[in-house]
Amino acid sequence: MPCPKTPHLLQEYFSDDLAPLAGEELEKHLAQCADCNVELEALLTSQISLQQWQDQQVPHWDRGLELFKREHRSPSHQIGFWNRWQWLPTAASFAMLTIMVFSVSIASSESGFSISFGGDDEITESVQELFDQLQQTQRREMAELVARVESRQDSNNLQLLQAVVDQTQQATAENMDRVYAFFEQQRLIDLQDMRVGYQQLVESDYETIRSLELLAQFVSYESDVR
Amino acid sequence: MSLIDEDEALIAAALNGSAYAWEKLVKRYESKIYNYGMRLTGNAADAMDLMQEVFLGVYRNLHRFRGDAKFSSWIFRIAHNKAIDMNRRKRLMTASTRVIDGEESDVLDSIASPPQYEPDTQIGEQQQNGQVLKMLSQLPMEQRLIVELKVYQSQTFEEIADMQDISVNTAKTRFYTALKKLKVVSEENHALS
């Protein structure tokens, strides 16, 4: 019968902090109990077998360096001289837009520079007149251009249509010729076939007549014999 | 400078963006984590996956490391959690594959069964390691983790209990049960040979 103390005692044997008194007691029991001794020896053998592990070499890998470098990339290179002036084109565009929207004019005189918003009436009228003239001219030119393009387009279309018609006619005539030739050839073949047929019929009739003559001769011969 | 201080110096430098410090820190622990993964998963591919997951976890949480505990304990706690996650994922995958395949076996069977080790192909010439893996494969995950922490990481039962969120007595019992099971396996192997 196995020792009932074995599980408890051996569990304690592997403890980290076995009290000295408990240790002595354990040693005493092990000295007397063969069951516990055998069991302990087997467990220690298992433990020693596990400790035979030899560390294996790690296969090559990048150790997360790519990720590390990507996420810790220094932002210092972004604050260069040119980067500081990136706002310049935007600011220039904004200034141009302001000048256009508010009709800003800058005039220089002996007393200095003057900046005015909105245009002079006379200047505005003359600009308007010029603008109207320009618009009319452009419309006229555009109408002429459209007319020229339309006429050219018409003539092109006409030529194209003519070419298509000619081509179609030519193709139709060729096709008709081919059909006529085909029918003619077919007619000749049919005539030939008919001729051969009649010839065969005639020969067949001739054979029949010959047979009848032979039969008649045979009959007359038979009647003569009788 | 002690190893712990050196770890802390490397962590500080890595947090300041030193790739060299990061690489040195990884080099110090990669072998331990990889071998830990080998013993728990039983194959090189899973061990590699586990190691990469662990170091990614370390990288993402490095700023949270306060130095209250040793870095080695901290990294092994991450490894422990990742190993449990990986095991759970594999069990789910195995269970779902069996359901898809239409096998009528109980899902619990797949949870209880240890992963299949292929010592010959995975470990090659290291016969001894193959034997160890064969033994470990007979243990369920919870006992394998205790054996790993006790035998290979030399942790106390108190540390193991704290890491696994179990009582010290449970940790002791699991370790004893594991050794007993290995004893039976060893005896069976001897009887066969």
Boltz contact constraints between the chains, C-beta under 6 A:
constraints:
  - contact:
      token1: [A, 11]
      token2: [B, 172]
      max_distance: 6.0
  - contact:
      token1: [A, 11]
      token2: [B, 176]
      max_distance: 6.0
  - contact:
      token1: [A, 16]
      token2: [B, 156]
      max_distance: 6.0
  - contact:
      token1: [A, 16]
      token2: [B, 157]
      max_distance: 6.0
  - contact:
      token1: [A, 42]
      token2: [B, 183]
      max_distance: 6.0
  - contact:
      token1: [A, 43]
      token2: [B, 179]
      max_distance: 6.0
  - contact:
      token1: [A, 43]
      token2: [B, 183]
      max_distance: 6.0
  - contact:
      token1: [A, 46]
      token2: [B, 179]
      max_distance: 6.0
  - contact:
      token1: [A, 46]
      token2: [B, 182]
      max_distance: 6.0
  - contact:
      token1: [A, 46]
      token2: [B, 183]
      max_distance: 6.0
  - contact:
      token1: [A, 46]
      token2: [B, 186]
      max_distance: 6.0
  - contact:
      token1: [A, 50]
      token2: [B, 132]
      max_distance: 6.0
  - contact:
      token1: [A, 50]
      token2: [B, 151]
      max_distance: 6.0
  - contact:
      token1: [A, 52]
      token2: [B, 128]
      max_distance: 6.0
  - contact:
      token1: [A, 53]
      token2: [B, 129]
      max_distance: 6.0
  - contact:
      token1: [A, 53]
      token2: [B, 132]
      max_distance: 6.0
  - contact:
      token1: [A, 54]
      token2: [B, 129]
      max_distance: 6.0
  - contact:
      token1: [A, 55]
      token2: [B, 31]
      max_distance: 6.0
  - contact:
      token1: [A, 55]
      token2: [B, 35]
      max_distance: 6.0
  - contact:
      token1: [A, 56]
      token2: [B, 35]
      max_distance: 6.0
  - contact:
      token1: [A, 58]
      token2: [B, 30]
      max_distance: 6.0
  - contact:
      token1: [A, 58]
      token2: [B, 31]
      max_distance: 6.0
  - contact:
      token1: [A, 58]
      token2: [B, 34]
      max_distance: 6.0
  - contact:
      token1: [A, 63]
      token2: [B, 23]
      max_distance: 6.0
  - contact:
      token1: [A, 63]
      token2: [B, 26]
      max_distance: 6.0
  - contact:
      token1: [A, 64]
      token2: [B, 55]
      max_distance: 6.0
  - contact:
      token1: [A, 64]
      token2: [B, 59]
      max_distance: 6.0
  - contact:
      token1: [A, 65]
      token2: [B, 19]
      max_distance: 6.0
  - contact:
      token1: [A, 65]
      token2: [B, 23]
      max_distance: 6.0
  - contact:
      token1: [A, 68]
      token2: [B, 19]
      max_distance: 6.0
  - contact:
      token1: [A, 68]
      token2: [B, 22]
      max_distance: 6.0
  - contact:
      token1: [A, 69]
      token2: [B, 19]
      max_distance: 6.0
  - contact:
      token1: [A, 72]
      token2: [B, 17]
      max_distance: 6.0
